[in-house]
Amino acid sequence: MSLISEFKDFINRGNVMDMAVGVIIGGAFTSIVTSLTNDIINPLIKLVTGGGTEVAGLTIPVPGTENGIDFSAFISAVINFLIVAVVVFVIVKAFNQAQNLGTGLAKGLVGKVMGKDGEEVEVEMVPPTCPFCMEEIKEGATRCPHCAGELPAPAAPTPKEQ
């Protein structure tokens, strides 16, 4: 297989496209969060600390340089990171829940198995997991989306041990 065809296969994977979309949206969202911290949160910090145009006590001047040690810029960067991390967490959690609703994983799977007396019994089922990385995978998958391990048979839920 040539390098170009391998690259083409890599690019055509769904995960790569999802990641590219995520990076683009993340970059756009970061500018919104930066504006939130610079235009709303930083002025509130200045108001609370009693600073005028400079936050009192949060900048240490360094002789011989234009800029000093600016703790307010560091605090802004930490706040930016925390806001982005929380929003990404909430989006990923909501996306996973929406995806799980479609496959029945969120509400708990129920299946029928043969009981000891030969009758079908309803039991709670456990979603399939990859035997290599132990991550949850979708029913019917033949390859793990987490570790790319090839499964010996299509993934299927199993009865929950009581």
C-alpha positions in Angstrom: 0.0 0.0 0.0 1.5 3.3 -1.0 2.0 6.2 1.4 -0.6 8.3 -0.5 -3.3 5.6 -0.3 -2.6 5.1 3.5 -2.9 8.8 4.0 -6.2 8.8 2.1 -7.5 6.0 4.3 -6.4 7.9 7.4 -8.2 11.1 6.4 -11.4 9.3 5.4 -11.8 7.8 8.8 -14.8 9.3 10.7 -12.7 10.0 13.8 -10.3 12.3 12.0 -13.1 14.4 10.5 -14.8 14.6 13.9 -11.5 15.7 15.5 -11.0 18.4 12.8 -14.5 19.8 13.4 -13.9 19.8 17.1 -10.6 21.7 16.8 -12.3 24.3 14.5 -15.3 24.8 16.9 -12.9 24.8 19.9 -10.9 27.6 18.3 -13.9 29.7 17.6 -15.3 29.1 21.1 -12.0 30.1 22.7 -12.4 33.6 21.3 -15.8 33.8 23.0 -14.3 32.7 26.3 -11.4 35.1 26.0 -13.8 38.0 25.5 -15.9 36.8 28.5 -12.8 36.9 30.8 -11.3 40.1 29.4 -14.5 42.1 29.1 -16.6 40.8 32.0 -14.6 38.7 34.6 -11.5 40.9 34.7 -13.4 44.1 35.2 -15.3 42.4 38.0 -12.0 41.3 39.6 -10.8 44.9 39.4 -14.0 46.2 40.9 -13.8 43.7 43.8 -10.1 44.4 44.5 -10.6 48.1 44.3 -8.2 48.7 41.4 -8.6 51.4 38.9 -7.2 50.7 35.5 -4.7 48.3 37.1 -5.6 45.5 39.4 -4.1 46.6 42.8 -1.6 44.2 44.1 -1.8 41.7 41.2 1.0 43.2 39.1 4.6 43.4 40.3 6.7 45.9 38.5 10.1 44.6 37.3 12.8 47.3 37.1 14.3 47.8 33.6 11.4 46.3 31.8 8.1 47.5 30.3 6.1 44.7 31.7 6.0 43.3 35.2 4.9 40.0 36.6 1.2 40.1 35.8 -0.8 37.7 38.0 -4.0 39.0 36.6 -3.1 37.7 33.1 -2.3 34.3 34.6 -5.6 34.3 36.5 -7.4 35.2 33.3 -5.7 32.3 31.4 -6.7 29.9 34.2 -10.3 31.1 34.1 -10.3 30.8 30.3 -9.1 27.2 30.6 -11.6 26.3 33.2 -14.5 27.7 31.3 -13.5 26.0 28.1 -12.9 22.7 29.9 -16.3 22.8 31.6 -18.1 23.7 28.4 -16.3 20.9 26.4 -17.1 18.5 29.2 -20.8 19.4 29.2 -20.9 19.2 25.3 -19.2 15.8 25.3 -21.4 14.5 28.1 -24.6 15.7 26.3 -23.4 14.2 23.0 -22.6 10.8 24.6 -26.0 10.8 26.3 -27.8 11.6 23.0 -25.8 8.9 21.3 -26.5 6.4 24.1 -30.3 7.1 23.9 -30.2 6.0 20.3 -28.6 2.7 21.1 -30.5 2.0 24.3 -27.5 2.2 26.6 -28.7 5.1 28.7 -31.9 3.5 29.7 -30.4 0.1 30.4 -30.6 -2.8 28.0 -33.1 -5.6 28.6 -32.8 -9.0 26.9 -34.3 -12.4 27.1 -32.3 -15.5 28.0 -33.3 -19.1 28.6 -33.9 -19.8 32.3 -33.1 -23.0 34.2 -36.6 -24.2 33.6 -36.4 -23.7 29.9 -38.6 -20.5 29.8 -37.4 -17.2 28.5 -36.6 -14.8 31.3 -36.0 -11.0 30.9 -32.7 -9.9 32.4 -30.7 -6.7 32.4 -28.0 -6.7 29.8 -24.5 -5.1 30.0 -23.3 -3.2 27.0 -20.5 -4.8 25.0 -16.9 -4.0 26.0 -13.7 -4.3 24.1 -11.7 -7.3 25.3 -8.4 -5.4 24.7 -9.0 -2.0 26.3 -12.2 -2.7 28.3 -13.9 0.4 26.9 -17.7 0.3 26.1 -18.4 -0.2 22.4 -21.5 -0.2 20.3 -23.5 -3.4 19.6 -22.5 -5.0 16.3 -19.0 -3.3 16.2 -16.2 -5.4 14.7 -13.4 -3.1 15.6 -13.0 -1.0 18.8 -13.2 2.7 18.2 -10.9 3.4 21.2 -7.9 1.1 20.6 -8.7 -0.1 17.0 -8.5 -3.7 18.2 -10.2 -6.2 15.8 -12.9 -8.1 17.7 -13.3 -11.8 17.2 -17.0 -11.5 16.6 -19.5 -8.6 16.3 -20.0 -7.0 19.8 -23.1 -8.0 21.6 -24.5 -7.2 25.1 -24.2 -9.9 27.8 -26.5 -10.7 30.7 -25.6 -8.7 33.8 -24.3 -10.9 36.6 -26.5 -10.9 39.7 
